[in-house]
Amino acid sequence: GWRQLALALVMVAMRPIHAEPRRGFTPKETEVKAAFLYNFTKFIDWPAVAFSQPDSPFTIAFLGPESLSAELEKAVRGRKVGGRDVIIQVCRTATEAAVAQMVFVVADDATVRELVQRVDGRPVILVGESERFLRQGGTIAFLFEADNKVRFAINMAAADRARLRISAQLQKLAKSIYREN
């Protein structure tokens, strides 16, 4: 149930990473982020229109470093999201990434702005790495704390525009909630 998932997220969040956030991804940081991304899907409801077919896979796209995609491939192997197979897709452009249900973005401001415009009003969760990302229209952002632990914040205004329901349980686990852009 949700309690086990909440506990799993909290346990992952409490593990120190010991990495400088902007100097590339360490294996430990990559593992933690991959676990978060997959577990976020358990707390979010996507409308049927997010998928072209009833049996379409759930796609998590990466617009950024390929190192994280390999770790997520391991984290989701053989698992499902809402009864759907999970596909990991490494993207080079905002256009490629915009077709996924979730996009992890590590990119410059211009690329983030383009992606936010491309997914506007569509049921896509955008996950990034800063509060600035949330102000640009991202949905969830990893926050790096002084204690080397990863937390996250949620932009509910972005989730509402995307017609996505983020459970109260996930909102309670967030360090902060933004209600406006």
JONOR-V153392 format. One record per residue. N is the residue number from 1. RES is the residue in one small letter. BURIAL is # if it has 16 or more other C-alpha atoms within 10 Angstrom, else .. Layout:
BEGIN
N_RES_BURIAL ; N_RES_BURIAL
END
This chain:
BEGIN
1_g_. ; 2_w_. ; 3_r_. ; 4_q_. ; 5_l_# ; 6_a_# ; 7_l_. ; 8_a_. ; 9_l_# ; 10_v_# ; 11_m_. ; 12_v_# ; 13_a_# ; 14_m_. ; 15_r_. ; 16_p_. ; 17_i_# ; 18_h_. ; 19_a_# ; 20_e_. ; 21_p_# ; 22_r_. ; 23_r_. ; 24_g_. ; 25_f_# ; 26_t_# ; 27_p_. ; 28_k_. ; 29_e_# ; 30_t_# ; 31_e_# ; 32_v_# ; 33_k_# ; 34_a_# ; 35_a_# ; 36_f_# ; 37_l_# ; 38_y_# ; 39_n_# ; 40_f_# ; 41_t_# ; 42_k_# ; 43_f_# ; 44_i_# ; 45_d_. ; 46_w_# ; 47_p_. ; 48_a_. ; 49_v_. ; 50_a_# ; 51_f_# ; 52_s_. ; 53_q_. ; 54_p_. ; 55_d_. ; 56_s_. ; 57_p_# ; 58_f_# ; 59_t_# ; 60_i_# ; 61_a_# ; 62_f_# ; 63_l_# ; 64_g_# ; 65_p_# ; 66_e_. ; 67_s_. ; 68_l_# ; 69_s_# ; 70_a_. ; 71_e_# ; 72_l_# ; 73_e_# ; 74_k_. ; 75_a_# ; 76_v_# ; 77_r_. ; 78_g_. ; 79_r_. ; 80_k_# ; 81_v_. ; 82_g_. ; 83_g_. ; 84_r_. ; 85_d_# ; 86_v_# ; 87_i_# ; 88_i_# ; 89_q_# ; 90_v_# ; 91_c_# ; 92_r_. ; 93_t_. ; 94_a_# ; 95_t_. ; 96_e_. ; 97_a_# ; 98_a_# ; 99_v_# ; 100_a_# ; 101_q_# ; 102_m_# ; 103_v_# ; 104_f_# ; 105_v_# ; 106_v_# ; 107_a_# ; 108_d_. ; 109_d_. ; 110_a_. ; 111_t_# ; 112_v_# ; 113_r_# ; 114_e_. ; 115_l_# ; 116_v_# ; 117_q_. ; 118_r_. ; 119_v_# ; 120_d_. ; 121_g_. ; 122_r_# ; 123_p_# ; 124_v_# ; 125_i_# ; 126_l_# ; 127_v_# ; 128_g_# ; 129_e_# ; 130_s_# ; 131_e_# ; 132_r_. ; 133_f_# ; 134_l_# ; 135_r_. ; 136_q_. ; 137_g_# ; 138_g_# ; 139_t_# ; 140_i_# ; 141_a_# ; 142_f_# ; 143_l_# ; 144_f_# ; 145_e_. ; 146_a_. ; 147_d_. ; 148_n_# ; 149_k_# ; 150_v_# ; 151_r_# ; 152_f_# ; 153_a_# ; 154_i_# ; 155_n_# ; 156_m_# ; 157_a_# ; 158_a_# ; 159_a_# ; 160_d_. ; 161_r_# ; 162_a_# ; 163_r_# ; 164_l_# ; 165_r_. ; 166_i_# ; 167_s_. ; 168_a_. ; 169_q_. ; 170_l_# ; 171_q_# ; 172_k_. ; 173_l_# ; 174_a_# ; 175_k_. ; 176_s_# ; 177_i_# ; 178_y_# ; 179_r_. ; 180_e_. ; 181_n_.
END
